[in-house]
Amino acid sequence: MSTETTKEQRGFESEVRQLLDLVINSLYSNREIFLRELVSNASDAADKLRFAALSDDALYEGDGDLAVDIDFSEELGTITVRDNGIGMSREEVIANLGTIAKSGTREFFSHLSGDAQKDSQLIGQFGVGFYAAFIVADKVTVTTRKAGLTQDEGVRWESDGKGEYTVETVRRKKRGTEIVLTLKEDAKEFANGWRLREICKRYSDHVSIPIRMPAEGGDKDEDKGREVVNQAQAMWTRPKAELSDDDYREFYKHVSHDFSDPLTWVHTKVEGKLEYTSLLYIPSQAPFDLWDRDSSHGVKLYVQRVFIMDGAEELLPRYLRFVRGVIDTNDLPLNVSREILQRNKALDSIRGASVKKVLGLIESLAAGEDYARFWKAFGRVLKEGVIEDFANRERIAKLLRFASTREPEAGAVVSLDDYVARMQDGQEAIYYITGDSLQTVRNSPHLEVFRARDIEVLLLDEPVDEWLVTHLTEYGEKPLKSVVDAELEAPAAADDAEQPSADSGVLERIKAALAERVADVRASRRLTDSPACLVSGGEQMSANLERLLRAAGQDVPETKRILELNLGHPLVRLLEDVADEDRFGNWAALLYEQSILAEGGKLDDPAGFVRRMNDMVQQLAAQGA
């Protein structure tokens, strides 16, 4: 007998053990969601079978009546959830039930605090699916066979959730999956027909296939002595007048596997030349893998109520990948492929309309108190829309929010409309600065003259901002200008005094001393308190963008920047009297290096900087003595 058909014992990967511990301890107060998760998985399995059977009808094996069956035994303390969906092979059982094939998993677990209430919120971002069974069960047995495989290729998986599981090949006549939960002593209340019906009604009424239980009256399936306990109709096909907010919220949790309520949603039915229904949600929290642009996100595509695919970029652009929901149309062939989607004009129309609907939802949020919550979760993703969606760039720009020098409170942000409304008389540009942290940009010496003249500057500290400002070059006919631009001219103040003069030879001497490191040295009109800063000239990329590209493994050529000096600063004036060229060179290097540090950069020779700084302090101390 081959190893593929023998019973073997395996250990969960460490992430699964962590997740099981988290699920069991953090979701204890909401135990009934175990059934919602298992029914949702069973519904997904039915969807996948329908899609696979479009090209191979034999996969139905003569049974196209898809359903979820729930049985229970109060005497044995068990609950059984059974479906006749796509099923799993032995390899899929091991991959799906023994490991977590999600990128970013380790990072997710690093955010856990040990506080059950806080961690339960994180679980909602991650999604637990099958593992929710262990909230109520001290043993779970899964028996399954994938559609199309022989009856001898069934698989049985069993575990107590404490670190190991067994998997063996068994004979199974029917395709699909059966999950038997052996309930914990304190969870045997769930082995009750009324309790299970009530949970199904509350959480799974919208599931589009029948959920059946032993008949106790109601709509009966007479052939099997069972009754259907849910609506068994695709919720998005029902009239909006029949649906409550709770119906929408529960369907969101089904389609997203999120435990939290959504922020908002829109349900649209379009008729005429093009017919489709869309039900789109904006979540209240970001999924843990939001920043994995290659993972499957977002909206599910149905054709004539048959699930086709999810995460299709043809449905919504990547910058709206946080949106969840369904789009169902009659205007595509059932055997549609991704290649067909990319060339389909009907889907282009649906996509364009859906983008407008989602942006409309976000605009509605922007008018209320929930927008701060939305922006914190999804603002960085929405910024990608300015880069990717030229047609809606201005509309998206109105929704952007930024920290600014006028908003010292942590988390306070302003819109571009706010900024423009309070621009000073004569101010022609929207000013901004980019950097790798809010603290770095807020304390940048480049802001000194703007603070002195009470000119607001937007503080951009996220990596996407560097690409954002290359695409959003103006707003409301006002150009966006970086305060580190060498050619920038800040608006003059009425009481501007003449710049202090310096020995004309000082600038040339510093330029000669730093010839290998800077493109030029010149007097600054943007510094009031600091002795020096670096600025970028012409089409030169910012120092922050260079750092980002290098961190991403890009080969960025070395560039020289312009060193600006505050000629009135004591350190600069001090250089006029330094005759020794070696000492002068060390002091010039210090001015250059502290300019790099002030903008968040790293020095090539930190030890040399410290040595020069110590020498300067000692020399000044000796002079003072």
C-alpha positions as CSV (number, residue, x, y, z in Angstrom):
1,M,0.0,0.0,0.0
2,S,1.4,3.4,-0.9
3,T,2.0,6.1,1.7
4,E,-0.9,8.1,0.1
5,T,-3.5,5.6,1.3
6,T,-2.2,4.9,4.8
7,K,-3.3,6.6,8.0
8,E,-0.7,9.1,9.1
9,Q,-0.3,11.5,12.1
10,R,0.8,15.0,11.4
11,G,1.5,18.1,13.4
12,F,-0.2,21.4,12.7
13,E,2.2,24.1,11.5
14,S,3.0,26.7,14.3
15,E,0.7,29.3,12.8
16,V,-2.3,26.9,13.0
17,R,-1.6,26.1,16.6
18,Q,-1.5,29.8,17.3
19,L,-4.7,30.4,15.5
20,L,-6.5,27.5,17.2
21,D,-5.5,28.9,20.6
22,L,-6.6,32.3,19.6
23,V,-9.9,31.1,18.3
24,I,-10.7,29.0,21.3
25,N,-9.8,31.7,23.9
26,S,-10.8,35.0,22.2
27,L,-14.1,34.0,20.5
28,Y,-15.5,32.2,23.5
29,S,-18.2,34.9,24.0
30,N,-19.5,34.5,20.5
31,R,-19.4,30.7,20.1
32,E,-22.4,30.4,17.8
33,I,-20.5,31.8,14.9
34,F,-18.9,28.3,14.4
35,L,-22.0,27.3,12.5
36,R,-22.1,30.4,10.3
37,E,-18.5,29.7,9.3
38,L,-19.1,26.0,8.5
39,V,-22.2,26.8,6.5
40,S,-20.4,29.5,4.6
41,N,-17.7,27.1,3.7
42,A,-20.2,24.6,2.5
43,S,-21.9,27.2,0.4
44,D,-18.6,28.1,-1.2
45,A,-18.0,24.4,-1.9
46,A,-21.3,24.3,-3.8
47,D,-20.4,27.5,-5.7
48,K,-17.1,25.9,-6.8
49,L,-18.8,22.7,-7.9
50,R,-21.3,24.7,-10.0
51,F,-18.5,26.5,-11.7
52,A,-16.4,23.4,-12.3
53,A,-19.4,21.5,-13.7
54,L,-19.9,24.2,-16.4
55,S,-17.1,22.5,-18.3
56,D,-17.6,19.0,-17.0
57,D,-21.2,18.1,-16.1
58,A,-20.1,14.6,-15.0
59,L,-18.8,16.2,-11.7
60,Y,-22.4,16.3,-10.5
61,E,-22.3,12.5,-10.5
62,G,-26.1,12.5,-11.1
63,D,-26.8,14.7,-8.1
64,G,-27.3,18.4,-9.0
65,D,-29.5,19.2,-6.0
66,L,-26.9,21.1,-4.0
67,A,-27.6,21.7,-0.3
68,V,-26.2,21.8,3.2
69,D,-27.6,19.3,5.7
70,I,-27.3,19.7,9.5
71,D,-27.9,16.9,11.9
72,F,-27.4,16.6,15.7
73,S,-27.6,14.2,18.5
74,E,-28.3,15.4,22.0
75,E,-27.5,11.9,23.3
76,L,-24.1,11.7,21.7
77,G,-23.4,15.5,21.9
78,T,-22.6,15.9,18.2
79,I,-23.4,18.2,15.4
80,T,-22.9,17.1,11.7
81,V,-22.7,19.6,8.9
82,R,-22.7,17.9,5.5
83,D,-22.6,19.3,1.9
84,N,-22.5,17.8,-1.6
85,G,-20.2,20.5,-3.0
86,I,-16.8,20.2,-4.7
87,G,-15.1,18.2,-1.8
88,M,-11.4,17.9,-1.2
89,S,-8.6,15.5,-2.2
90,R,-6.1,14.2,0.3
91,E,-3.6,16.9,-0.7
92,E,-6.2,19.6,-0.4
93,V,-7.2,18.4,3.0
94,I,-3.6,18.6,4.3
95,A,-3.1,22.0,2.7
96,N,-6.5,23.5,3.8
97,L,-6.8,22.0,7.3
98,G,-3.2,21.6,8.4
99,T,-1.6,24.8,7.2
100,I,-2.5,28.5,6.6
101,A,-1.6,29.4,3.1
102,K,-1.9,33.1,3.5
103,S,1.0,35.6,3.0
104,G,1.5,37.9,5.9
105,T,0.5,35.3,8.5
106,R,3.5,35.7,10.7
107,E,3.1,39.5,10.7
108,F,-0.6,39.0,11.6
109,F,0.4,37.0,14.7
110,S,3.0,39.5,15.7
111,H,0.3,42.0,16.3
112,L,-1.5,39.8,18.9
113,S,-1.6,41.4,22.3
114,G,-2.9,38.5,24.5
115,D,-6.0,40.6,25.3
116,A,-8.9,38.3,24.2
117,Q,-11.2,41.2,23.4
118,K,-8.7,43.1,21.3
119,D,-7.4,39.9,19.6
120,S,-11.0,38.9,18.7
121,Q,-11.1,42.0,16.5
122,L,-7.9,40.9,14.8
123,I,-9.4,37.5,14.1
124,G,-12.1,39.2,12.1
125,Q,-9.5,40.8,9.9
126,F,-7.8,37.4,9.4
127,G,-10.8,35.1,9.0
128,V,-10.8,31.7,10.6
129,G,-13.3,29.6,8.6
130,F,-13.1,25.9,9.4
131,Y,-11.1,26.4,12.6
132,A,-14.1,28.1,14.3
133,A,-15.3,24.5,14.8
134,F,-12.9,24.2,17.7
135,I,-14.7,27.0,19.6
136,V,-17.4,24.4,20.6
137,A,-15.8,21.0,19.8
138,D,-13.1,19.0,21.5
139,K,-12.9,16.7,18.5
140,V,-13.6,17.4,14.8
141,T,-13.8,14.7,12.2
142,V,-13.9,15.6,8.5
143,T,-14.8,13.1,5.8
144,T,-14.6,14.2,2.2
145,R,-14.2,13.2,-1.4
146,K,-13.5,15.5,-4.3
147,A,-16.0,15.5,-7.2
148,G,-14.5,13.4,-10.0
149,L,-12.4,11.2,-7.9
150,T,-13.2,7.5,-7.3
151,Q,-15.0,6.3,-4.2
152,D,-11.8,4.8,-3.0
153,E,-10.2,8.2,-2.8
154,G,-12.2,9.6,0.1
155,V,-10.2,11.2,3.0
156,R,-10.8,11.3,6.7
157,W,-9.2,14.0,8.9
158,E,-9.5,14.1,12.6
159,S,-8.1,16.3,15.4
160,D,-8.7,17.5,18.9
161,G,-7.2,20.9,18.0
162,K,-4.2,20.5,20.4
163,G,-1.4,20.3,18.0
164,E,-1.8,17.2,15.8
165,Y,-4.2,15.6,13.4
166,T,-4.6,12.3,11.6
167,V,-5.4,11.9,7.9
168,E,-6.3,8.7,6.1
169,T,-7.7,7.5,2.8
170,V,-11.2,6.0,3.1
171,R,-13.9,4.7,0.9
172,R,-16.7,7.4,0.5
173,K,-19.6,6.9,-1.9
174,K,-20.8,10.5,-2.1
175,R,-18.8,13.5,-3.1
176,G,-18.6,16.6,-0.8
177,T,-17.7,17.1,2.8
178,E,-19.1,15.9,6.2
179,I,-17.9,17.6,9.4
180,V,-18.8,15.9,12.7
181,L,-18.3,18.0,15.8
182,T,-18.0,16.2,19.1
183,L,-19.1,19.0,21.5
184,K,-17.3,20.1,24.6
185,E,-19.3,19.6,27.8
186,D,-20.1,23.3,28.1
187,A,-21.2,23.5,24.5
188,K,-23.8,20.7,24.4
189,E,-26.5,23.3,24.4
190,F,-25.9,23.5,20.6
191,A,-27.0,19.9,20.0
192,N,-30.6,21.2,19.9
193,G,-32.8,21.5,16.9
194,W,-34.4,24.8,18.0
195,R,-31.0,26.3,18.8
196,L,-29.5,25.3,15.5
197,R,-32.5,26.6,13.5
198,E,-32.3,29.9,15.3
199,I,-28.6,30.3,14.5
200,C,-29.1,29.4,10.8
201,K,-32.0,31.9,10.6
202,R,-29.9,34.7,12.2
203,Y,-26.6,34.2,10.4
204,S,-27.2,32.1,7.2
205,D,-30.8,32.9,6.0
206,H,-29.3,34.6,2.9
207,V,-27.2,31.5,1.8
208,S,-28.3,30.7,-1.7
209,I,-28.6,26.9,-1.4
210,P,-31.0,25.1,1.0
211,I,-29.9,24.5,4.5
212,R,-31.9,21.4,5.6
213,M,-32.6,19.9,9.0
214,P,-34.8,17.0,10.3
215,A,-38.3,18.1,9.6
216,E,-40.3,19.7,12.4
217,G,-42.9,21.4,10.3
218,G,-42.5,24.2,7.7
219,D,-41.4,23.8,4.1
220,K,-40.6,20.1,3.9
221,D,-38.5,18.1,1.5
222,E,-40.8,15.2,1.7
223,D,-38.4,12.7,0.0
224,K,-35.9,13.0,2.8
225,G,-38.0,14.0,5.8
226,R,-36.2,17.2,6.1
227,E,-37.1,20.9,6.0
228,V,-35.4,23.9,4.6
229,V,-34.6,26.4,7.4
230,N,-33.4,29.3,5.3
231,Q,-34.7,31.4,2.5
232,A,-32.4,29.5,0.1
233,Q,-32.4,32.4,-2.4
234,A,-29.4,34.6,-3.4
235,M,-30.0,37.6,-1.2
236,W,-28.9,40.1,-3.8
237,T,-31.8,39.0,-6.0
238,R,-34.4,39.9,-3.4
239,P,-36.1,43.3,-3.5
240,K,-34.5,45.9,-1.2
241,A,-37.9,46.5,0.4
242,E,-37.8,42.9,1.8
243,L,-34.3,43.3,3.3
244,S,-33.5,44.8,6.7
245,D,-30.1,46.3,7.7
246,D,-29.5,43.2,9.8
247,D,-30.0,41.1,6.6
248,Y,-27.4,43.2,4.8
249,R,-25.0,43.0,7.7
250,E,-25.2,39.2,8.0
251,F,-24.7,38.7,4.3
252,Y,-21.6,40.9,4.5
253,K,-20.2,38.6,7.2
254,H,-20.9,35.6,5.0
255,V,-19.3,37.0,1.9
256,S,-16.3,38.5,3.6
257,H,-15.7,36.2,6.6
258,D,-15.3,39.4,8.7
259,F,-16.8,39.4,12.2
260,S,-17.4,43.2,12.3
261,D,-20.3,45.1,10.7
262,P,-19.6,46.9,7.5
263,L,-19.4,50.7,7.5
264,T,-21.9,51.1,4.6
265,W,-23.2,49.4,1.5
266,V,-25.0,49.9,-1.8
267,H,-27.4,47.5,-3.5
268,T,-28.2,48.2,-7.1
269,K,-30.3,46.5,-9.8
270,V,-29.7,47.7,-13.4
271,E,-32.2,46.8,-16.1
272,G,-32.3,47.6,-19.8
273,K,-29.7,47.1,-22.4
274,L,-27.3,45.8,-19.7
275,E,-28.7,43.9,-16.8
276,Y,-26.9,43.2,-13.6
277,T,-27.2,43.4,-9.8
278,S,-24.5,44.6,-7.5
279,L,-24.2,44.5,-3.7
280,L,-21.1,46.3,-2.6
281,Y,-19.8,46.8,1.0
282,I,-17.1,49.0,2.5
283,P,-15.7,47.2,5.6
284,S,-15.1,48.9,8.9
285,Q,-11.6,47.4,9.3
286,A,-8.8,46.5,7.0
287,P,-8.2,42.8,6.3
288,F,-4.7,41.6,7.5
289,D,-3.5,41.0,3.9
290,L,-4.7,44.4,2.5
291,W,-1.2,45.2,1.4
292,D,-0.7,42.0,-0.5
293,R,-1.8,43.3,-4.0
294,D,-1.4,39.8,-5.4
295,S,-3.8,38.0,-3.0
296,S,-7.4,37.4,-3.9
297,H,-9.5,40.2,-2.7
298,G,-12.9,41.7,-3.0
299,V,-15.9,41.2,-5.1
300,K,-17.3,37.9,-6.3
301,L,-18.6,37.6,-9.9
302,Y,-21.7,35.6,-10.5
303,V,-23.3,34.9,-13.9
304,Q,-27.0,33.9,-13.7
305,R,-26.5,33.2,-10.0
306,V,-23.6,30.8,-10.7
307,F,-20.4,31.8,-9.0
308,I,-17.6,32.3,-11.5
309,M,-14.6,33.9,-9.6
310,D,-13.6,36.3,-6.9
311,G,-10.9,38.9,-6.7
312,A,-11.2,39.7,-10.4
313,E,-9.4,43.0,-11.2
314,E,-11.9,43.3,-14.1
315,L,-14.7,44.0,-11.6
316,L,-13.0,46.7,-9.5
317,P,-9.5,48.3,-9.8
318,R,-6.8,47.3,-7.3
319,Y,-7.1,50.6,-5.3
320,L,-10.6,49.5,-4.3
321,R,-9.5,46.0,-3.2
322,F,-11.0,46.6,0.2
323,V,-14.5,46.5,-1.2
324,R,-16.5,43.3,-0.6
325,G,-19.7,42.0,-2.2
326,V,-21.1,40.4,-5.3
327,I,-21.9,41.4,-8.9
328,D,-24.3,39.1,-10.7
329,T,-25.0,39.6,-14.4
330,N,-27.0,37.8,-17.2
331,D,-24.8,39.4,-19.9
332,L,-21.8,37.1,-19.8
333,P,-21.5,33.5,-20.9
334,L,-21.4,31.0,-18.1
335,N,-18.1,29.6,-19.3
336,V,-16.5,33.1,-19.0
337,S,-12.7,33.1,-18.5
338,R,-10.4,35.8,-17.3
339,E,-9.2,36.3,-20.8
340,I,-12.8,36.9,-22.0
341,L,-13.3,39.3,-19.0
342,Q,-10.4,41.4,-20.1
343,R,-12.0,42.0,-23.5
344,N,-15.7,42.2,-22.6
345,K,-17.4,45.5,-23.2
346,A,-20.3,44.7,-21.0
347,L,-18.0,44.1,-18.0
348,D,-16.2,47.4,-18.8
349,S,-19.6,49.2,-18.3
350,I,-20.3,47.3,-15.1
351,R,-16.8,48.1,-13.8
352,G,-17.1,51.8,-14.6
353,A,-20.6,52.0,-12.9
354,S,-19.4,50.0,-9.9
355,V,-16.4,52.3,-9.4
356,K,-18.7,55.3,-9.4
357,K,-21.0,53.6,-6.9
358,V,-18.1,52.9,-4.5
359,L,-16.7,56.4,-4.8
360,G,-20.2,57.7,-4.1
361,L,-20.3,55.6,-1.0
362,I,-17.0,57.0,0.2
363,E,-18.1,60.5,-0.6
364,S,-21.2,59.9,1.6
365,L,-18.9,58.7,4.4
366,A,-16.7,61.8,4.0
367,A,-19.6,63.9,5.1
368,G,-20.0,62.2,8.4
369,E,-18.2,61.0,11.5
370,D,-17.3,57.5,10.1
371,Y,-14.8,58.9,7.6
372,A,-12.0,59.1,10.1
373,R,-12.4,55.4,10.7
374,F,-12.5,54.7,7.0
375,W,-9.5,56.8,6.3
376,K,-7.4,55.2,9.0
377,A,-8.2,51.8,7.6
378,F,-8.1,52.4,3.8
379,G,-6.7,55.9,3.1
380,R,-3.3,54.6,2.0
381,V,-5.0,52.3,-0.5
382,L,-7.3,55.0,-1.8
383,K,-4.3,57.1,-2.6
384,E,-3.3,54.5,-5.2
385,G,-6.4,55.6,-7.1
386,V,-4.8,58.9,-8.0
387,I,-2.0,57.0,-9.6
388,E,-4.1,54.3,-11.3
389,D,-7.4,55.9,-12.2
390,F,-6.9,58.9,-14.4
391,A,-10.6,59.3,-15.2
392,N,-11.6,59.6,-11.5
393,R,-8.4,61.4,-10.3
394,E,-10.1,64.7,-9.3
395,R,-12.9,62.9,-7.6
396,I,-10.5,60.7,-5.6
397,A,-8.3,63.7,-4.8
398,K,-11.2,65.4,-3.0
399,L,-11.4,62.3,-0.7
400,L,-7.7,62.4,0.3
401,R,-6.7,63.5,3.8
402,F,-3.3,64.6,5.1
403,A,-1.6,65.6,8.2
404,S,-0.4,69.3,8.2
405,T,1.5,71.9,10.1
406,R,-1.8,73.4,11.1
407,E,-3.0,70.2,12.8
408,P,-0.6,69.4,15.7
409,E,-2.9,66.8,17.2
410,A,-2.1,63.2,16.6
411,G,-4.3,61.7,13.9
412,A,-5.7,65.1,12.8
413,V,-6.0,65.4,9.0
414,V,-7.2,67.9,6.4
415,S,-8.6,67.7,2.9
416,L,-7.2,69.6,0.0
417,D,-10.3,71.7,0.0
418,D,-9.7,72.6,3.6
419,Y,-6.1,73.6,2.7
420,V,-7.1,75.7,-0.3
421,A,-9.9,77.5,1.7
422,R,-7.4,78.8,4.2
423,M,-4.5,79.7,1.9
424,Q,-3.0,83.1,2.6
425,D,-3.6,86.0,0.3
426,G,-1.1,85.9,-2.5
427,Q,-0.3,82.2,-1.9
428,E,-0.3,80.5,-5.3
429,A,0.8,76.9,-4.4
430,I,-0.1,74.0,-2.1
431,Y,3.0,73.2,-0.2
432,Y,4.0,69.7,1.0
433,I,6.9,67.7,2.3
434,T,7.5,64.0,2.1
435,G,9.5,61.7,4.5
436,D,9.6,58.4,6.2
437,S,7.8,59.4,9.4
438,L,5.4,62.0,10.6
439,Q,7.9,63.2,13.3
440,T,10.7,63.6,10.7
441,V,8.7,65.7,8.3
442,R,7.0,67.7,11.1
443,N,10.4,68.7,12.5
444,S,12.1,69.3,9.2
445,P,14.3,72.4,8.9
446,H,12.7,73.0,5.4
447,L,9.5,74.1,7.2
448,E,11.1,76.9,9.2
449,V,10.4,79.8,6.9
450,F,6.8,78.5,6.3
451,R,6.2,78.4,10.0
452,A,7.6,81.9,10.4
453,R,5.2,83.2,7.8
454,D,2.3,81.0,9.0
455,I,2.0,79.1,5.7
456,E,0.5,75.7,6.0
457,V,2.4,72.7,4.7
458,L,1.0,69.2,4.1
459,L,3.0,66.4,5.9
460,L,3.3,63.3,3.7
461,D,4.9,60.4,5.5
462,E,3.6,57.3,3.7
463,P,5.6,55.5,1.0
464,V,2.7,55.8,-1.5
465,D,2.9,59.6,-1.2
466,E,6.1,59.8,-3.2
467,W,4.2,58.4,-6.2
468,L,1.0,60.3,-5.4
469,V,2.7,63.7,-5.8
470,T,4.2,62.8,-9.2
471,H,0.6,62.2,-10.5
472,L,-1.3,64.8,-8.5
473,T,0.6,67.9,-9.6
474,E,-2.2,70.4,-9.1
475,Y,-5.6,70.7,-7.3
476,G,-8.2,73.4,-7.9
477,E,-5.8,75.0,-10.4
478,K,-3.2,75.3,-7.6
479,P,0.1,73.6,-8.2
480,L,1.5,71.2,-5.6
481,K,5.1,72.2,-4.7
482,S,7.6,70.4,-2.5
483,V,9.3,72.5,0.1
484,V,12.6,70.7,-0.6
485,D,12.6,71.8,-4.2
486,A,15.7,73.8,-4.9
487,E,13.8,76.2,-7.2
488,L,11.1,76.8,-4.6
489,E,10.4,80.4,-3.7
490,A,8.3,80.8,-0.6
491,P,5.9,83.8,-0.6
492,A,7.7,86.9,0.7
493,A,6.6,88.4,4.0
494,A,6.0,92.2,4.2
495,D,8.6,92.5,7.0
496,D,11.3,90.3,5.3
497,A,14.7,91.6,6.4
498,E,17.9,91.4,4.3
499,Q,19.7,88.1,4.6
500,P,22.8,88.3,6.7
501,S,26.0,88.5,4.7
502,A,28.9,86.2,4.9
503,D,32.4,86.3,3.7
504,S,32.0,85.6,0.0
505,G,34.8,83.0,0.2
506,V,33.0,80.9,2.7
507,L,30.4,79.4,0.3
508,E,33.2,78.7,-2.2
509,R,35.4,77.1,0.4
510,I,32.5,74.8,1.6
511,K,31.7,73.9,-2.0
512,A,35.3,73.0,-2.6
513,A,35.5,70.9,0.7
514,L,32.3,69.0,-0.3
515,A,33.0,68.8,-4.0
516,E,32.6,65.0,-4.1
517,R,29.3,65.1,-2.1
518,V,27.2,68.1,-3.2
519,A,26.2,69.6,-6.5
520,D,26.3,73.2,-5.2
521,V,26.4,75.3,-2.0
522,R,24.4,78.4,-1.7
523,A,22.7,80.8,0.7
524,S,19.2,79.7,1.9
525,R,16.0,81.8,2.1
526,R,14.0,78.9,3.7
527,L,16.0,78.5,7.0
528,T,15.5,80.6,10.1
529,D,16.9,78.4,13.0
530,S,18.9,75.6,11.4
531,P,22.4,76.1,9.9
532,A,21.9,74.0,6.8
533,C,19.6,71.7,4.7
534,L,19.7,69.8,1.5
535,V,17.4,70.4,-1.4
536,S,16.8,68.6,-4.7
537,G,17.3,70.4,-8.0
538,G,15.4,70.2,-11.3
539,E,13.9,66.7,-12.1
540,Q,16.0,65.1,-9.4
541,M,14.0,62.6,-7.3
542,S,13.7,63.3,-3.6
543,A,16.0,61.7,-1.0
544,N,13.1,59.9,0.5
545,L,12.1,58.4,-2.9
546,E,15.7,57.3,-3.4
547,R,15.6,55.5,0.0
548,L,12.3,53.8,-0.8
549,L,13.6,52.5,-4.1
550,R,16.8,51.2,-2.6
551,A,14.9,49.5,0.2
552,A,12.8,47.8,-2.6
553,G,16.0,46.5,-4.2
554,Q,16.1,49.0,-7.0
555,D,19.4,50.2,-8.5
556,V,19.3,53.9,-7.9
557,P,22.3,56.0,-9.2
558,E,24.1,58.2,-6.8
559,T,23.0,61.8,-7.1
560,K,24.4,65.0,-5.6
561,R,22.1,67.5,-4.0
562,I,22.4,71.2,-3.2
563,L,23.5,72.3,0.3
564,E,21.8,75.4,1.5
565,L,23.3,77.4,4.3
566,N,21.7,79.8,6.8
567,L,24.3,82.5,6.6
568,G,23.1,84.2,9.8
569,H,23.5,81.0,11.9
570,P,26.4,81.1,14.5
571,L,27.9,77.9,13.2
572,V,28.1,79.2,9.7
573,R,29.5,82.5,10.8
574,L,32.1,80.7,12.8
575,L,33.5,79.2,9.7
576,E,34.6,82.6,8.5
577,D,37.4,82.6,11.0
578,V,38.6,79.0,10.5
579,A,41.9,79.2,8.5
580,D,43.0,75.6,8.9
581,E,41.7,73.7,5.8
582,D,41.5,70.3,7.5
583,R,39.5,71.8,10.4
584,F,37.4,73.7,7.9
585,G,36.7,70.5,5.9
586,N,35.6,68.7,9.1
587,W,33.2,71.5,10.0
588,A,31.8,71.6,6.4
589,A,31.3,67.8,6.5
590,L,29.4,68.2,9.8
591,L,27.0,70.7,8.3
592,Y,26.4,68.3,5.4
593,E,25.9,65.2,7.6
594,Q,23.5,66.8,10.0
595,S,21.4,67.9,7.0
596,I,21.2,64.3,6.0
597,L,20.1,63.2,9.5
598,A,17.5,66.0,9.8
599,E,15.7,64.7,6.7
600,G,15.6,61.1,8.0
601,G,18.6,59.8,6.0
602,K,21.5,57.5,7.0
603,L,25.1,58.4,7.1
604,D,27.7,56.3,5.2
605,D,30.2,56.8,8.1
606,P,28.3,57.4,11.4
607,A,31.5,56.9,13.4
608,G,33.3,59.6,11.4
609,F,30.4,62.0,12.1
610,V,30.6,61.3,15.9
611,R,34.4,61.8,15.8
612,R,34.1,65.2,14.0
613,M,31.3,66.2,16.3
614,N,33.4,65.4,19.4
615,D,36.3,67.3,18.0
616,M,34.1,70.4,17.3
617,V,32.7,70.3,20.9
618,Q,36.2,70.0,22.3
619,Q,37.5,72.9,20.2
620,L,34.6,75.1,21.1
621,A,35.0,74.2,24.8
622,A,38.7,75.0,24.7
623,Q,38.0,78.4,23.0
624,G,35.4,79.2,25.7
625,A,37.8,78.3,28.4
